């Protein structure tokens, strides 16, 4: 049941990010003072630090967290700021997935594997 709610919420967030007006001004918005919708944070060198979705100030939805050089990133889903399901280490230049860990949604790693894709 919780997984169904998560996927429904993620779908709504994705659709909300692509409004029917075709505008891209929905990035980094606040609602009642809290982060809401799709956000991107950049480093001082201009590279992306992270990108993902917020719901009422909480990290919820699909996220990517980049290293300082922008060569690799972690990607996966969050619910209320906690990792859930599979998270991957991806080499950005090649797109190759190198490593995977599984999370329970409560801040606990429940397994993982080294991938050779």
C-alpha positions in Angstrom: 0.0 0.0 0.0 2.8 2.4 0.9 4.6 1.6 -2.3 1.4 2.4 -4.3 1.1 5.8 -2.6 4.7 6.5 -3.3 4.4 5.8 -7.1 1.1 7.8 -7.3 2.8 10.7 -5.5 5.8 10.5 -7.8 3.6 10.5 -10.9 1.7 13.5 -9.7 5.0 15.3 -9.0 6.4 14.5 -12.5 3.2 15.7 -14.2 3.1 18.8 -12.1 6.7 19.6 -13.2 5.6 19.6 -16.8 2.6 22.0 -16.8 0.2 22.3 -19.7 1.5 25.9 -20.2 4.9 24.6 -21.2 6.7 26.9 -18.9 9.9 26.0 -17.1 9.6 28.6 -14.3 8.4 25.9 -11.8 12.0 25.1 -10.8 13.1 26.1 -7.2 9.7 27.4 -6.1 8.4 27.8 -2.5 4.9 27.4 -1.3 4.1 28.9 2.1 7.9 29.3 2.6 8.7 25.7 2.0 10.5 24.1 -1.0 7.9 22.5 -3.3 8.3 20.9 -6.7 11.4 20.3 -8.7 14.6 21.9 -7.4 18.2 22.1 -8.7 21.2 23.2 -6.5 24.4 24.3 -8.2 28.0 24.4 -6.8 30.1 27.5 -6.9 31.8 26.1 -10.0 28.5 25.9 -11.8 28.1 22.1 -11.8 24.9 20.6 -10.4 25.2 19.5 -6.8 21.8 17.8 -6.6 18.4 17.8 -8.3 15.1 16.4 -7.1 11.6 17.0 -5.8 10.2 18.4 -2.6 6.7 18.1 -1.2 5.9 20.7 1.5 9.6 21.1 2.3 10.4 17.3 2.4 12.6 15.6 -0.2 10.2 13.2 -1.9 10.5 11.6 -5.3 13.3 10.9 -7.7 16.7 12.4 -6.9 20.2 12.7 -8.3 23.2 13.7 -6.1 26.4 14.6 -8.0 30.0 14.5 -7.0 32.1 17.7 -7.0 33.5 17.2 -10.5 30.2 16.1 -12.1 31.7 12.8 -13.2 29.3 10.5 -11.3 26.1 10.7 -9.3 23.8 8.7 -7.1 20.2 8.3 -8.2 17.2 6.9 -6.6 13.9 7.7 -4.8 13.3 9.5 -1.5 10.2 9.6 0.8 10.2 12.3 3.4 14.0 12.6 3.0 14.7 8.9 3.4 16.1 6.7 0.7 13.8 3.9 -0.4 14.4 1.0 -2.9 17.4 0.8 -5.2 20.0 3.6 -5.3 22.6 3.5 -8.1 26.1 5.0 -8.5 26.2 6.1 -12.1 29.2 7.3 -14.1 27.8 10.4 -15.8 30.1 10.4 -18.8 29.3 6.8 -19.9 26.0 6.3 -18.1 27.3 3.0 -16.7 25.7 1.9 -13.4 28.5 0.8 -11.1 27.0 0.0 -7.8 23.6 -0.5 -6.2 22.3 -0.3 -2.6 18.8 -1.0 -1.3 17.1 1.1 1.3 14.0 0.5 3.5 12.7 4.1 3.6 13.6 4.5 7.2 17.3 5.4 6.8 18.5 1.8 6.8 20.5 0.1 4.1 19.1 -3.4 3.6 21.5 -4.7 1.0 23.3 -4.1 -2.2 25.5 -5.4 -4.9 28.3 -4.3 -7.2 27.0 -4.2 -10.7 28.9 -4.8 -14.0 26.6 -3.2 -16.5 
